[in-house]
Amino acid sequence: MQAIEFKTQLKHGQITIPLSYHLNEGQSVRVLILLDDPIVSPKNMEETIWQKTAGAWQGEPLVREPQGNFEQRLELE
């Protein structure tokens, strides 16, 4: 295994690998992402996703169909 280190920035959800490393098309690689400036914690990221998507549905009104009757289970002895 060989380690290659370079600096880059996330653009449109993608990380660009410099062409100067001459990786072969289809070559298997292992990726480890180390953030220089962690600005979003996993908890904040989860909240951000919910905030961005809450109320975003623009189709027909959602309808919850009847759920039917609850299953009747036998009493425990």
C-alpha positions as CSV (number, residue, x, y, z in Angstrom):
1,M,0.0,0.0,0.0
2,Q,1.2,3.5,-0.8
3,A,0.0,6.7,0.9
4,I,-0.6,9.9,-1.1
5,E,-1.3,13.2,0.6
6,F,-2.6,16.3,-1.0
7,K,-4.8,19.3,-0.1
8,T,-8.1,19.9,-1.9
9,Q,-11.5,21.4,-1.3
10,L,-14.9,19.8,-1.6
11,K,-16.8,21.2,-4.7
12,H,-20.3,20.1,-5.5
13,G,-20.0,17.1,-3.1
14,Q,-16.9,15.8,-4.9
15,I,-13.1,15.8,-4.2
16,T,-10.8,16.1,-7.1
17,I,-7.6,14.0,-7.2
18,P,-4.8,15.8,-8.9
19,L,-3.9,14.3,-12.3
20,S,-0.2,14.5,-11.4
21,Y,-0.6,11.3,-9.3
22,H,-1.2,9.2,-12.5
23,L,-3.8,6.8,-11.0
24,N,-5.1,4.2,-13.4
25,E,-8.7,4.2,-14.4
26,G,-10.5,1.7,-12.2
27,Q,-7.6,1.4,-9.8
28,S,-8.7,0.4,-6.3
29,V,-8.0,3.1,-3.7
30,R,-8.8,3.6,0.0
31,V,-9.9,7.1,1.0
32,L,-9.5,8.7,4.5
33,I,-10.9,12.2,4.9
34,L,-9.3,14.4,7.5
35,L,-10.9,17.8,8.0
36,D,-8.6,20.8,8.6
37,D,-11.5,22.9,10.0
38,P,-14.3,20.7,11.3
39,I,-17.2,23.1,11.2
40,V,-20.1,20.7,11.3
41,S,-20.5,18.1,14.0
42,P,-22.5,14.9,13.1
43,K,-25.3,16.2,15.4
44,N,-25.4,19.6,13.7
45,M,-25.3,17.9,10.3
46,E,-28.3,15.8,11.1
47,E,-30.2,18.9,12.3
48,T,-29.2,20.8,9.1
49,I,-30.5,18.0,6.9
50,W,-33.8,18.0,8.7
51,Q,-34.0,21.8,8.5
52,K,-33.3,21.8,4.7
53,T,-35.8,19.1,3.9
54,A,-38.7,19.9,6.3
55,G,-41.7,20.9,4.4
56,A,-40.0,20.4,1.0
57,W,-42.7,17.9,-0.4
58,Q,-44.4,19.7,-3.3
59,G,-46.5,16.8,-4.7
60,E,-50.1,15.8,-3.8
61,P,-51.1,16.0,-0.1
62,L,-49.9,13.0,1.8
63,V,-52.7,10.7,3.0
64,R,-52.2,8.0,5.7
65,E,-54.3,5.0,4.8
66,P,-56.2,3.1,7.5
67,Q,-53.9,0.9,9.5
68,G,-56.5,-1.9,10.2
69,N,-57.1,-3.6,13.5
70,F,-54.4,-4.5,16.0
71,E,-53.4,-8.1,16.2
72,Q,-55.0,-9.9,19.2
73,R,-52.3,-11.9,21.0
74,L,-52.8,-14.7,23.4
75,E,-52.5,-14.0,27.1
76,L,-49.2,-15.0,28.8
77,E,-49.5,-17.8,31.3
